[in-house]
């Protein structure tokens, strides 16, 4: 069931607060859960895997320069 405007706003505020605290993994999980609640489309992504793949890409770009 889609979230109401105020519910969505509160969840985004909570997620941004986690990001500002540096709790990125928890923010990622909360965002994925919120998207699932709001749209019914759940994100099947793993934070640790996404971060490690991003770091590998960054290293490859740095090595290519």
Buried (B, 14 or more C-beta within 10 A) or exposed (E): EEBEEEEBEEBEEBBEEBBEEEBEEBBBBBBBBBBEBBEEEEEEEEBEEEEEEEEEEEEEEEEEE
